[in-house]
Amino acid sequence: MTRSSLFLGLDGLMTLSRRDGVDIRPTLLRVLTDLYVQASAHSADEERQFIELASRLIDEVDDATRAAVCARLAIYPSTPTDILRKLGLRPTRENETLPQAAPIPASMLPKPAAEPRIVEPSPTGLSMQPKDAAELCEMFFGASASERTAILQSLADTPLKPAMRIPEHRANRAIEALEMAAFVSDVENFTAELGESLQLSSRIAAQIVDDDTGEPLACAAKALGMPSAAFQRVLLFLKPELGQSVQTVFRLSRLYERLSERAALIMLAAWRGSAVAAAARSKHRPSLYDDERQRPRGGASRPQPGSAPVVRTGTDGYKR
């Protein structure tokens, strides 16, 4: 019988396996299997020789070798049917669908991992009273540029309660509108949009935008979550006196990069609180000492000096 070229190198191994004291049958079966699965297709003669050699060796090797060979041939699509049965494997049929596995008991299923929560800036801390907020705003707007920077840096470490972060969808729309207004130097619309997006009074919003040195504007933009590149574009186009000064734009850009979100949100809470304090002061206006004199009366008015005396008549028609 002429052997196929695929198994020509096995003749010496087959002869050696018959000698006493040398058991190379496990190695021979592994080599035979490796040679067979390396080719995608085989001739009828190669398949017949593989069946003949492998069938004899499968019964003579240890369990570990049989399991290793079984794993290789189980996933090989051209394994002969006779070898599959020899190894206890079920041959697959064309267009055969595998049955679904039994459902896993609920007790064996792993517990679902807890969904990650989006952590907002912690609202914990000491709430500012309207009077304290007004004093902080007055101190901030009355300070110099370097003093404002120091105030903002110190706010990040204070136990004061910050304002809640602006919702992302609303902040994105506001940032886009602010950029468009700044690009055409529309200060009026920019101020109105800034006040509405940050829920600030028109007075505070105008004070932020009209400020000459720009620190309040940087703080408001940081509280809104404006990207650094967008803030730089606002500086360049909103007001010519700021955009034409390279030193001012560079200084505010550096401040914006170092400014913490917490400090900006604390300043935002102070701006809102100062508006509450201002509204309370206007509501409780002290009474004037002559309010009663200025209040109109529904009764008879007093005669003015120099006017003619009032003539009264009785019921009988005579003058009194």
ZADO-1210 file (C-alpha; in nm, 4 decimals, padded with zeros to 6 digits):
<atoms>
<atom x="00.0000" y="00.0000" z="00.0000" code="MET" pos="1"/>
<atom x="00.1413" y="00.3342" z="-00.1034" code="THR" pos="2"/>
<atom x="00.1185" y="00.5954" z="00.1670" code="ARG" pos="3"/>
<atom x="00.0094" y="00.9510" z="00.0920" code="SER" pos="4"/>
<atom x="00.2734" y="01.2231" z="00.1090" code="SER" pos="5"/>
<atom x="00.0902" y="01.3600" z="00.4138" code="LEU" pos="6"/>
<atom x="00.1915" y="01.0594" z="00.6261" code="PHE" pos="7"/>
<atom x="00.5296" y="00.9696" z="00.4723" code="LEU" pos="8"/>
<atom x="00.7185" y="01.0792" z="00.7822" code="GLY" pos="9"/>
<atom x="00.5204" y="00.8448" z="01.0082" code="LEU" pos="10"/>
<atom x="00.6744" y="00.5200" z="00.8849" code="ASP" pos="11"/>
<atom x="00.9754" y="00.5441" z="01.1155" code="GLY" pos="12"/>
<atom x="00.7570" y="00.6369" z="01.4112" code="LEU" pos="13"/>
<atom x="00.5241" y="00.3432" z="01.3503" code="MET" pos="14"/>
<atom x="00.8248" y="00.1072" z="01.3452" code="THR" pos="15"/>
<atom x="00.9662" y="00.2602" z="01.6613" code="LEU" pos="16"/>
<atom x="00.6290" y="00.2313" z="01.8424" code="SER" pos="17"/>
<atom x="00.6403" y="-00.1495" z="01.8041" code="ARG" pos="18"/>
<atom x="00.9678" y="-00.1840" z="01.9949" code="ARG" pos="19"/>
<atom x="00.9552" y="-00.2875" z="02.3549" code="ASP" pos="20"/>
<atom x="01.0240" y="-00.0253" z="02.6226" code="GLY" pos="21"/>
<atom x="00.9502" y="00.2770" z="02.4038" code="VAL" pos="22"/>
<atom x="00.5899" y="00.4069" z="02.4135" code="ASP" pos="23"/>
<atom x="00.5564" y="00.6901" z="02.1667" code="ILE" pos="24"/>
<atom x="00.1930" y="00.6211" z="02.0821" code="ARG" pos="25"/>
<atom x="00.0666" y="00.9404" z="02.2551" code="PRO" pos="26"/>
<atom x="00.3210" y="01.1489" z="02.0624" code="THR" pos="27"/>
<atom x="00.2389" y="00.9646" z="01.7391" code="LEU" pos="28"/>
<atom x="-00.1366" y="01.0335" z="01.7752" code="LEU" pos="29"/>
<atom x="-00.0778" y="01.4040" z="01.8488" code="ARG" pos="30"/>
<atom x="00.1542" y="01.4384" z="01.5468" code="VAL" pos="31"/>
<atom x="-00.0897" y="01.2501" z="01.3249" code="LEU" pos="32"/>
<atom x="-00.3759" y="01.4748" z="01.4352" code="THR" pos="33"/>
<atom x="-00.1732" y="01.7938" z="01.3863" code="ASP" pos="34"/>
<atom x="-00.0786" y="01.6899" z="01.0327" code="LEU" pos="35"/>
<atom x="-00.4377" y="01.6120" z="00.9476" code="TYR" pos="36"/>
<atom x="-00.5969" y="01.9339" z="01.0720" code="VAL" pos="37"/>
<atom x="-00.3378" y="02.1558" z="00.9009" code="GLN" pos="38"/>
<atom x="-00.5006" y="02.0928" z="00.5624" code="ALA" pos="39"/>
<atom x="-00.8492" y="02.2239" z="00.4867" code="SER" pos="40"/>
<atom x="-00.9383" y="01.9265" z="00.2631" code="ALA" pos="41"/>
<atom x="-00.8137" y="01.5692" z="00.2084" code="HIS" pos="42"/>
<atom x="-00.8262" y="01.3116" z="-00.0623" code="SER" pos="43"/>
<atom x="-01.0111" y="00.9856" z="-00.0094" code="ALA" pos="44"/>
<atom x="-00.6824" y="00.7992" z="00.0328" code="ASP" pos="45"/>
<atom x="-00.5579" y="01.0442" z="00.2998" code="GLU" pos="46"/>
<atom x="-00.8854" y="01.0181" z="00.4899" code="GLU" pos="47"/>
<atom x="-00.8760" y="00.6369" z="00.4798" code="ARG" pos="48"/>
<atom x="-00.5186" y="00.6243" z="00.6084" code="GLN" pos="49"/>
<atom x="-00.5969" y="00.8709" z="00.8896" code="PHE" pos="50"/>
<atom x="-00.8948" y="00.6631" z="00.9992" code="ILE" pos="51"/>
<atom x="-00.6867" y="00.3478" z="00.9966" code="GLU" pos="52"/>
<atom x="-00.3980" y="00.4897" z="01.2008" code="LEU" pos="53"/>
<atom x="-00.5958" y="00.7095" z="01.4411" code="ALA" pos="54"/>
<atom x="-00.8553" y="00.4436" z="01.5218" code="SER" pos="55"/>
<atom x="-00.5882" y="00.2057" z="01.6433" code="ARG" pos="56"/>
<atom x="-00.3974" y="00.4649" z="01.8435" code="LEU" pos="57"/>
<atom x="-00.7027" y="00.6186" z="02.0162" code="ILE" pos="58"/>
<atom x="-00.7638" y="00.2922" z="02.2023" code="ASP" pos="59"/>
<atom x="-00.4010" y="00.2686" z="02.3137" code="GLU" pos="60"/>
<atom x="-00.3243" y="00.6163" z="02.4514" code="VAL" pos="61"/>
<atom x="-00.3865" y="00.7727" z="02.7929" code="ASP" pos="62"/>
<atom x="-00.6868" y="00.9853" z="02.8786" code="ASP" pos="63"/>
<atom x="-00.4978" y="01.3142" z="02.8635" code="ALA" pos="64"/>
<atom x="-00.3784" y="01.2488" z="02.5080" code="THR" pos="65"/>
<atom x="-00.7264" y="01.1328" z="02.4033" code="ARG" pos="66"/>
<atom x="-00.8811" y="01.4500" z="02.5475" code="ALA" pos="67"/>
<atom x="-00.6295" y="01.6738" z="02.3678" code="ALA" pos="68"/>
<atom x="-00.6903" y="01.4991" z="02.0355" code="VAL" pos="69"/>
<atom x="-01.0648" y="01.5106" z="02.0926" code="CYS" pos="70"/>
<atom x="-01.0513" y="01.8889" z="02.1452" code="ALA" pos="71"/>
<atom x="-00.8602" y="01.9403" z="01.8194" code="ARG" pos="72"/>
<atom x="-01.0842" y="01.7208" z="01.6075" code="LEU" pos="73"/>
<atom x="-01.4112" y="01.8441" z="01.7589" code="ALA" pos="74"/>
<atom x="-01.3684" y="02.1883" z="01.6007" code="ILE" pos="75"/>
<atom x="-01.2166" y="02.0660" z="01.2758" code="TYR" pos="76"/>
<atom x="-01.4872" y="02.0661" z="01.0042" code="PRO" pos="77"/>
<atom x="-01.3397" y="01.7741" z="00.8011" code="SER" pos="78"/>
<atom x="-01.2971" y="01.5181" z="01.0777" code="THR" pos="79"/>
<atom x="-01.4100" y="01.1766" z="00.9486" code="PRO" pos="80"/>
<atom x="-01.7365" y="01.0476" z="01.0917" code="THR" pos="81"/>
<atom x="-01.5750" y="00.7216" z="01.2057" code="ASP" pos="82"/>
<atom x="-01.3217" y="00.9122" z="01.4198" code="ILE" pos="83"/>
<atom x="-01.5926" y="01.1320" z="01.5682" code="LEU" pos="84"/>
<atom x="-01.7869" y="00.8272" z="01.6810" code="ARG" pos="85"/>
<atom x="-01.4660" y="00.6707" z="01.8124" code="LYS" pos="86"/>
<atom x="-01.4131" y="00.9767" z="02.0310" code="LEU" pos="87"/>
<atom x="-01.7755" y="00.9900" z="02.1407" code="GLY" pos="88"/>
<atom x="-01.8539" y="01.3041" z="01.9410" code="LEU" pos="89"/>
<atom x="-02.1774" y="01.3578" z="01.7484" code="ARG" pos="90"/>
<atom x="-02.1255" y="01.4480" z="01.3825" code="PRO" pos="91"/>
<atom x="-02.3056" y="01.7624" z="01.2653" code="THR" pos="92"/>
<atom x="-02.5428" y="01.7609" z="00.9720" code="ARG" pos="93"/>
<atom x="-02.5770" y="02.0265" z="00.7058" code="GLU" pos="94"/>
<atom x="-02.8188" y="02.3101" z="00.8000" code="ASN" pos="95"/>
<atom x="-02.8562" y="02.1598" z="01.1456" code="GLU" pos="96"/>
<atom x="-02.9440" y="02.4043" z="01.4235" code="THR" pos="97"/>
<atom x="-02.8054" y="02.3338" z="01.7632" code="LEU" pos="98"/>
<atom x="-03.0580" y="02.3044" z="02.0460" code="PRO" pos="99"/>
<atom x="-03.0715" y="02.5880" z="02.2913" code="GLN" pos="100"/>
<atom x="-02.9224" y="02.5330" z="02.6307" code="ALA" pos="101"/>
<atom x="-03.1459" y="02.5092" z="02.9337" code="ALA" pos="102"/>
<atom x="-03.2057" y="02.8410" z="03.1083" code="PRO" pos="103"/>
<atom x="-02.9695" y="02.9230" z="03.3923" code="ILE" pos="104"/>
<atom x="-03.1404" y="02.9277" z="03.7328" code="PRO" pos="105"/>
<atom x="-03.1882" y="03.2731" z="03.8754" code="ALA" pos="106"/>
<atom x="-02.9954" y="03.1781" z="04.1879" code="SER" pos="107"/>
<atom x="-02.6841" y="03.1143" z="03.9770" code="MET" pos="108"/>
<atom x="-02.6994" y="03.4422" z="03.7844" code="LEU" pos="109"/>
<atom x="-02.4551" y="03.7129" z="03.8949" code="PRO" pos="110"/>
<atom x="-02.6062" y="04.0155" z="04.0597" code="LYS" pos="111"/>
<atom x="-02.6260" y="04.3152" z="03.8259" code="PRO" pos="112"/>
<atom x="-02.3760" y="04.5871" z="03.8958" code="ALA" pos="113"/>
<atom x="-02.5123" y="04.9084" z="04.0303" code="ALA" pos="114"/>
<atom x="-02.5531" y="05.1782" z="03.7660" code="GLU" pos="115"/>
<atom x="-02.2980" y="05.4556" z="03.7989" code="PRO" pos="116"/>
<atom x="-02.4488" y="05.7794" z="03.9219" code="ARG" pos="117"/>
<atom x="-02.3622" y="06.1162" z="03.7814" code="ILE" pos="118"/>
<atom x="-02.2220" y="06.3143" z="04.0700" code="VAL" pos="119"/>
<atom x="-02.3259" y="06.6763" z="04.0690" code="GLU" pos="120"/>
<atom x="-02.1347" y="06.9387" z="04.2655" code="PRO" pos="121"/>
<atom x="-02.2146" y="06.8781" z="04.6283" code="SER" pos="122"/>
<atom x="-02.4708" y="07.1298" z="04.7520" code="PRO" pos="123"/>
<atom x="-02.3629" y="07.0730" z="05.1114" code="THR" pos="124"/>
<atom x="-02.2097" y="07.3554" z="05.3053" code="GLY" pos="125"/>
<atom x="-02.3035" y="07.6771" z="05.4759" code="LEU" pos="126"/>
<atom x="-02.5757" y="07.8678" z="05.2953" code="SER" pos="127"/>
<atom x="-02.5134" y="08.2389" z="05.2574" code="MET" pos="128"/>
<atom x="-02.7715" y="08.4760" z="05.3948" code="GLN" pos="129"/>
<atom x="-02.8785" y="08.7479" z="05.1478" code="PRO" pos="130"/>
<atom x="-02.6970" y="09.0109" z="05.3525" code="LYS" pos="131"/>
<atom x="-02.3710" y="08.8092" z="05.3479" code="ASP" pos="132"/>
<atom x="-02.4083" y="08.7484" z="04.9766" code="ALA" pos="133"/>
<atom x="-02.4549" y="09.1185" z="04.9123" code="ALA" pos="134"/>
<atom x="-02.1427" y="09.2002" z="05.1151" code="GLU" pos="135"/>
<atom x="-01.9379" y="08.9416" z="04.9215" code="LEU" pos="136"/>
<atom x="-02.0561" y="09.0848" z="04.5894" code="CYS" pos="137"/>
<atom x="-01.9781" y="09.4386" z="04.6978" code="GLU" pos="138"/>
<atom x="-01.6314" y="09.3344" z="04.8105" code="MET" pos="139"/>
<atom x="-01.5679" y="09.1418" z="04.4854" code="PHE" pos="140"/>
<atom x="-01.6772" y="09.4179" z="04.2485" code="PHE" pos="141"/>
<atom x="-01.4905" y="09.6804" z="04.4514" code="GLY" pos="142"/>
<atom x="-01.1607" y="09.4891" z="04.4534" code="ALA" pos="143"/>
<atom x="-00.8709" y="09.5205" z="04.2118" code="SER" pos="144"/>
<atom x="-00.7863" y="09.2563" z="03.9517" code="ALA" pos="145"/>
<atom x="-00.5279" y="09.0846" z="04.1710" code="SER" pos="146"/>
<atom x="-00.7563" y="09.0989" z="04.4742" code="GLU" pos="147"/>
<atom x="-01.0410" y="08.9426" z="04.2748" code="ARG" pos="148"/>
<atom x="-00.8162" y="08.6572" z="04.1706" code="THR" pos="149"/>
<atom x="-00.7250" y="08.5971" z="04.5345" code="ALA" pos="150"/>
<atom x="-01.0930" y="08.6034" z="04.6346" code="ILE" pos="151"/>
<atom x="-01.1861" y="08.3440" z="04.3718" code="LEU" pos="152"/>
<atom x="-00.8969" y="08.1197" z="04.4731" code="GLN" pos="153"/>
<atom x="-00.9967" y="08.1343" z="04.8394" code="SER" pos="154"/>
<atom x="-01.3632" y="08.0577" z="04.7647" code="LEU" pos="155"/>
<atom x="-01.2711" y="07.7070" z="04.6457" code="ALA" pos="156"/>
<atom x="-01.1616" y="07.6118" z="04.9993" code="ASP" pos="157"/>
<atom x="-01.4453" y="07.7733" z="05.1909" code="THR" pos="158"/>
<atom x="-01.7361" y="07.5722" z="05.3389" code="PRO" pos="159"/>
<atom x="-01.9872" y="07.7966" z="05.1612" code="LEU" pos="160"/>
<atom x="-02.2660" y="07.6262" z="04.9701" code="LYS" pos="161"/>
<atom x="-02.2254" y="07.6550" z="04.5894" code="PRO" pos="162"/>
<atom x="-02.5075" y="07.6945" z="04.3426" code="ALA" pos="163"/>
<atom x="-02.6202" y="07.3886" z="04.1505" code="MET" pos="164"/>
<atom x="-02.4576" y="07.3296" z="03.8127" code="ARG" pos="165"/>
<atom x="-02.6528" y="07.4548" z="03.5111" code="ILE" pos="166"/>
<atom x="-02.8126" y="07.1587" z="03.3232" code="PRO" pos="167"/>
<atom x="-02.5962" y="07.0575" z="03.0297" code="GLU" pos="168"/>
<atom x="-02.8605" y="07.0927" z="02.7579" code="HIS" pos="169"/>
<atom x="-02.9513" y="07.4441" z="02.8740" code="ARG" pos="170"/>
<atom x="-02.5870" y="07.5437" z="02.9164" code="ALA" pos="171"/>
<atom x="-02.4974" y="07.4295" z="02.5638" code="ASN" pos="172"/>
<atom x="-02.7762" y="07.6372" z="02.4095" code="ARG" pos="173"/>
<atom x="-02.6750" y="07.9391" z="02.6171" code="ALA" pos="174"/>
<atom x="-02.3069" y="07.9101" z="02.5229" code="ILE" pos="175"/>
<atom x="-02.3956" y="07.8974" z="02.1541" code="GLU" pos="176"/>
<atom x="-02.6186" y="08.2057" z="02.1853" code="ALA" pos="177"/>
<atom x="-02.3519" y="08.3935" z="02.3844" code="LEU" pos="178"/>
<atom x="-02.0875" y="08.3213" z="02.1216" code="GLU" pos="179"/>
<atom x="-02.3136" y="08.4466" z="01.8430" code="MET" pos="180"/>
<atom x="-02.3897" y="08.7671" z="02.0330" code="ALA" pos="181"/>
<atom x="-02.0219" y="08.8224" z="02.1154" code="ALA" pos="182"/>
<atom x="-01.9171" y="08.7682" z="01.7528" code="PHE" pos="183"/>
<atom x="-02.1263" y="09.0684" z="01.6404" code="VAL" pos="184"/>
<atom x="-02.0423" y="09.2681" z="01.9586" code="SER" pos="185"/>
<atom x="-02.4084" y="09.2688" z="02.0653" code="ASP" pos="186"/>
<atom x="-02.3518" y="09.3529" z="02.4313" code="VAL" pos="187"/>
<atom x="-02.7211" y="09.4038" z="02.5044" code="GLU" pos="188"/>
<atom x="-02.8308" y="09.0578" z="02.3889" code="ASN" pos="189"/>
<atom x="-02.5220" y="08.9021" z="02.5436" code="PHE" pos="190"/>
<atom x="-02.6129" y="09.0528" z="02.8800" code="THR" pos="191"/>
<atom x="-02.9756" y="08.9400" z="02.8570" code="ALA" pos="192"/>
<atom x="-02.8760" y="08.5848" z="02.7608" code="GLU" pos="193"/>
<atom x="-02.6170" y="08.5638" z="03.0392" code="LEU" pos="194"/>
<atom x="-02.8649" y="08.6789" z="03.3012" code="GLY" pos="195"/>
<atom x="-03.1352" y="08.4387" z="03.1832" code="GLU" pos="196"/>
<atom x="-02.9071" y="08.1348" z="03.1612" code="SER" pos="197"/>
<atom x="-02.7544" y="08.1937" z="03.5069" code="LEU" pos="198"/>
<atom x="-03.0830" y="08.3141" z="03.6635" code="GLN" pos="199"/>
<atom x="-02.9385" y="08.6514" z="03.7573" code="LEU" pos="200"/>
<atom x="-03.1064" y="08.9869" z="03.7870" code="SER" pos="201"/>
<atom x="-03.0611" y="09.2303" z="03.5009" code="SER" pos="202"/>
<atom x="-02.8634" y="09.4601" z="03.7325" code="ARG" pos="203"/>
<atom x="-02.6088" y="09.1923" z="03.8264" code="ILE" pos="204"/>
<atom x="-02.5818" y="09.0650" z="03.4663" code="ALA" pos="205"/>
<atom x="-02.5099" y="09.4159" z="03.3411" code="ALA" pos="206"/>
<atom x="-02.2549" y="09.4697" z="03.6177" code="GLN" pos="207"/>
<atom x="-02.0755" y="09.1490" z="03.5153" code="ILE" pos="208"/>
<atom x="-02.0601" y="09.2352" z="03.1447" code="VAL" pos="209"/>
<atom x="-01.9804" y="09.6060" z="03.1910" code="ASP" pos="210"/>
<atom x="-01.6883" y="09.5368" z="03.4250" code="ASP" pos="211"/>
<atom x="-01.3644" y="09.6804" z="03.2877" code="ASP" pos="212"/>
<atom x="-01.1159" y="09.4129" z="03.3983" code="THR" pos="213"/>
<atom x="-01.3173" y="09.0973" z="03.3078" code="GLY" pos="214"/>
<atom x="-01.2878" y="08.8782" z="03.6183" code="GLU" pos="215"/>
<atom x="-01.6673" y="08.8667" z="03.6776" code="PRO" pos="216"/>
<atom x="-01.7196" y="08.7625" z="03.3146" code="LEU" pos="217"/>
<atom x="-01.4656" y="08.4810" z="03.3555" code="ALA" pos="218"/>
<atom x="-01.6399" y="08.3664" z="03.6721" code="CYS" pos="219"/>
<atom x="-01.9836" y="08.3691" z="03.5022" code="ALA" pos="220"/>
<atom x="-01.8556" y="08.1752" z="03.2009" code="ALA" pos="221"/>
<atom x="-01.6950" y="07.9133" z="03.4271" code="LYS" pos="222"/>
<atom x="-02.0211" y="07.8732" z="03.6199" code="ALA" pos="223"/>
<atom x="-02.1954" y="07.8133" z="03.2887" code="LEU" pos="224"/>
<atom x="-01.9365" y="07.5501" z="03.1870" code="GLY" pos="225"/>
<atom x="-01.8126" y="07.7394" z="02.8801" code="MET" pos="226"/>
<atom x="-01.5074" y="07.5767" z="02.7134" code="PRO" pos="227"/>
<atom x="-01.1820" y="07.7698" z="02.7306" code="SER" pos="228"/>
<atom x="-01.1666" y="07.8209" z="02.3540" code="ALA" pos="229"/>
<atom x="-01.5195" y="07.9640" z="02.3510" code="ALA" pos="230"/>
<atom x="-01.4353" y="08.2009" z="02.6379" code="PHE" pos="231"/>
<atom x="-01.1319" y="08.3291" z="02.4488" code="GLN" pos="232"/>
<atom x="-01.3493" y="08.3995" z="02.1433" code="ARG" pos="233"/>
<atom x="-01.5914" y="08.5924" z="02.3644" code="VAL" pos="234"/>
<atom x="-01.3027" y="08.8023" z="02.4981" code="LEU" pos="235"/>
<atom x="-01.1783" y="08.8813" z="02.1490" code="LEU" pos="236"/>
<atom x="-01.5094" y="08.9879" z="01.9951" code="PHE" pos="237"/>
<atom x="-01.7498" y="09.1047" z="02.2669" code="LEU" pos="238"/>
<atom x="-01.5848" y="09.4340" z="02.3645" code="LYS" pos="239"/>
<atom x="-01.3059" y="09.5946" z="02.1589" code="PRO" pos="240"/>
<atom x="-01.1340" y="09.7384" z="02.4680" code="GLU" pos="241"/>
<atom x="-01.0791" y="09.3849" z="02.5985" code="LEU" pos="242"/>
<atom x="-01.0112" y="09.2058" z="02.2698" code="GLY" pos="243"/>
<atom x="-00.7514" y="09.4557" z="02.1494" code="GLN" pos="244"/>
<atom x="-00.5400" y="09.4143" z="02.4634" code="SER" pos="245"/>
<atom x="-00.3250" y="09.1049" z="02.4208" code="VAL" pos="246"/>
<atom x="-00.2125" y="09.1274" z="02.7822" code="GLN" pos="247"/>
<atom x="-00.5729" y="09.1355" z="02.9113" code="THR" pos="248"/>
<atom x="-00.6837" y="08.8409" z="02.6975" code="VAL" pos="249"/>
<atom x="-00.3803" y="08.6380" z="02.8061" code="PHE" pos="250"/>
<atom x="-00.4334" y="08.7258" z="03.1754" code="ARG" pos="251"/>
<atom x="-00.8039" y="08.6344" z="03.1715" code="LEU" pos="252"/>
<atom x="-00.7350" y="08.3146" z="02.9781" code="SER" pos="253"/>
<atom x="-00.4852" y="08.2030" z="03.2431" code="ARG" pos="254"/>
<atom x="-00.7313" y="08.2949" z="03.5173" code="LEU" pos="255"/>
<atom x="-01.0025" y="08.0948" z="03.3437" code="TYR" pos="256"/>
<atom x="-00.7829" y="07.7857" z="03.3226" code="GLU" pos="257"/>
<atom x="-00.6992" y="07.8000" z="03.6949" code="ARG" pos="258"/>
<atom x="-01.0444" y="07.9002" z="03.8161" code="LEU" pos="259"/>
<atom x="-01.2256" y="07.6107" z="03.9833" code="SER" pos="260"/>
<atom x="-01.5876" y="07.5334" z="03.9079" code="GLU" pos="261"/>
<atom x="-01.6708" y="07.5321" z="04.2790" code="ARG" pos="262"/>
<atom x="-01.5436" y="07.8889" z="04.3266" code="ALA" pos="263"/>
<atom x="-01.7459" y="08.0062" z="04.0268" code="ALA" pos="264"/>
<atom x="-02.0614" y="07.8379" z="04.1556" code="LEU" pos="265"/>
<atom x="-02.0140" y="07.9914" z="04.5014" code="ILE" pos="266"/>
<atom x="-01.9826" y="08.3334" z="04.3378" code="MET" pos="267"/>
<atom x="-02.2963" y="08.2589" z="04.1373" code="LEU" pos="268"/>
<atom x="-02.4821" y="08.1816" z="04.4604" code="ALA" pos="269"/>
<atom x="-02.3589" y="08.5126" z="04.6038" code="ALA" pos="270"/>
<atom x="-02.4831" y="08.7049" z="04.2993" code="TRP" pos="271"/>
<atom x="-02.8257" y="08.5467" z="04.3313" code="ARG" pos="272"/>
<atom x="-02.8347" y="08.6126" z="04.7062" code="GLY" pos="273"/>
<atom x="-02.7442" y="08.9776" z="04.6584" code="SER" pos="274"/>
<atom x="-03.0432" y="09.0191" z="04.4281" code="ALA" pos="275"/>
<atom x="-03.2666" y="08.8805" z="04.7034" code="VAL" pos="276"/>
<atom x="-03.1186" y="09.1289" z="04.9494" code="ALA" pos="277"/>
<atom x="-03.1749" y="09.4183" z="04.7089" code="ALA" pos="278"/>
<atom x="-03.5367" y="09.3140" z="04.6540" code="ALA" pos="279"/>
<atom x="-03.5933" y="09.2946" z="05.0300" code="ALA" pos="280"/>
<atom x="-03.4540" y="09.6456" z="05.0820" code="ARG" pos="281"/>
<atom x="-03.6792" y="09.7955" z="04.8161" code="SER" pos="282"/>
<atom x="-03.9853" y="09.6157" z="04.9560" code="LYS" pos="283"/>
<atom x="-03.9383" y="09.7390" z="05.3132" code="HIS" pos="284"/>
<atom x="-03.8984" y="10.1140" z="05.2470" code="ARG" pos="285"/>
<atom x="-03.9102" y="10.3202" z="05.5708" code="PRO" pos="286"/>
<atom x="-04.2126" y="10.5492" z="05.6136" code="SER" pos="287"/>
<atom x="-04.1676" y="10.9267" z="05.5936" code="LEU" pos="288"/>
<atom x="-04.2711" y="11.1520" z="05.8804" code="TYR" pos="289"/>
<atom x="-04.5119" y="11.3521" z="05.6610" code="ASP" pos="290"/>
<atom x="-04.6703" y="11.0544" z="05.4803" code="ASP" pos="291"/>
<atom x="-04.9983" y="11.1247" z="05.6533" code="GLU" pos="292"/>
<atom x="-04.9885" y="11.4857" z="05.5312" code="ARG" pos="293"/>
<atom x="-04.9182" y="11.3745" z="05.1724" code="GLN" pos="294"/>
<atom x="-05.1860" y="11.1063" z="05.1729" code="ARG" pos="295"/>
<atom x="-05.5098" y="11.2284" z="05.0027" code="PRO" pos="296"/>
<atom x="-05.8182" y="11.2398" z="05.2252" code="ARG" pos="297"/>
<atom x="-06.1691" y="11.1701" z="05.1315" code="GLY" pos="298"/>
<atom x="-06.3182" y="11.4385" z="05.3681" code="GLY" pos="299"/>
<atom x="-06.3616" y="11.8132" z="05.3232" code="ALA" pos="300"/>
<atom x="-06.0473" y="12.0032" z="05.2400" code="SER" pos="301"/>
<atom x="-05.9172" y="12.2890" z="05.4484" code="ARG" pos="302"/>
<atom x="-05.9619" y="12.6411" z="05.3071" code="PRO" pos="303"/>
<atom x="-05.6472" y="12.7828" z="05.1542" code="GLN" pos="304"/>
<atom x="-05.5102" y="13.1199" z="05.2766" code="PRO" pos="305"/>
<atom x="-05.6479" y="13.4147" z="05.0795" code="GLY" pos="306"/>
<atom x="-05.9518" y="13.2321" z="04.9472" code="SER" pos="307"/>
<atom x="-06.3082" y="13.3561" z="04.9945" code="ALA" pos="308"/>
<atom x="-06.4827" y="13.2375" z="05.3126" code="PRO" pos="309"/>
<atom x="-06.7307" y="12.9646" z="05.2730" code="VAL" pos="310"/>
<atom x="-07.0865" y="13.0838" z="05.3204" code="VAL" pos="311"/>
<atom x="-07.3112" y="12.8365" z="05.4881" code="ARG" pos="312"/>
<atom x="-07.6857" y="12.8564" z="05.5025" code="THR" pos="313"/>
<atom x="-07.9170" y="12.6930" z="05.7476" code="GLY" pos="314"/>
<atom x="-08.2353" y="12.5111" z="05.6773" code="THR" pos="315"/>
<atom x="-08.4361" y="12.8302" z="05.7076" code="ASP" pos="316"/>
<atom x="-08.2447" y="13.0023" z="05.4239" code="GLY" pos="317"/>
<atom x="-08.0690" y="13.2695" z="05.6315" code="TYR" pos="318"/>
<atom x="-07.6907" y="13.3186" z="05.6132" code="LYS" pos="319"/>
<atom x="-07.4927" y="13.2209" z="05.9205" code="ARG" pos="320"/>
</atoms>
